[in-house]
Structures are given as C-alpha cells and as structure tokens.
Amino acid sequence: MCTFYWAGSSGPENIMVDNSKAEIKALKGVYPLTSILLCKFHVLEFVEAWMATHGIPKKKQVKNMFRHLVDSKTEEVFETR
C-alpha cells in the first residue's frame, strides 16, 4: 500500500521532522528509502538547550556560529566566514 500516491511505491524522497527519535524510527520502518531531514528551527533549539545544560560560555557566539553552519549550503560557504 502506498500512502503517498504521488511519491511512488517507495514513499516520499524526503521527510522533515523535529528531533523525535520515535518519529524518526517509525518513518524509517515504513519508508526505508526516504531521507529524514531535521528541521533547522528544532536543531537550533536543541543546540541552545544543550549549551544551557552543559554550561557552555559565549552562548550567543556559539549559537551564531552553529546557525552559520546550518545555513551554509557547502563547506566552502561555511569556511568563508
């Protein structure tokens, strides 16, 4: 059975999720050929929460650097900063 009739029998090419391990596991079980992408907003929120719980200094600087990493389309773009 194909849930997404427009995606063909293998399912959608990509699915974007938050950082829910249960959701990712379920999607990989149903659509093993689908790429699972993490939502940029949720990745940045996770990084901010992780830094707060680990006492990371210069949080704003680290968060800005991580945002630049997430926004960079290629390694070369990231390295130009």
ZILINGI-V411166 format. One record per pair of residues at least 24 apart in sequence whose ideal C-beta (glycine too) atoms are under 10 Angstrom apart, sorted by the first residue. I is the first residue (numbers start at 1). J is the second residue. Records with the same first field share a line. If there is no record, write none. Layout:
# ZILINGI-V411166
I->J, J
This chain:
# ZILINGI-V411166
3->30, 31
4->31, 34
7->31, 34
8->33
9->33
10->34
16->40, 42
17->42
18->42, 43, 45, 46
19->43, 45, 46
38->70
40->67, 70, 71
41->70
43->67, 69, 70
44->70
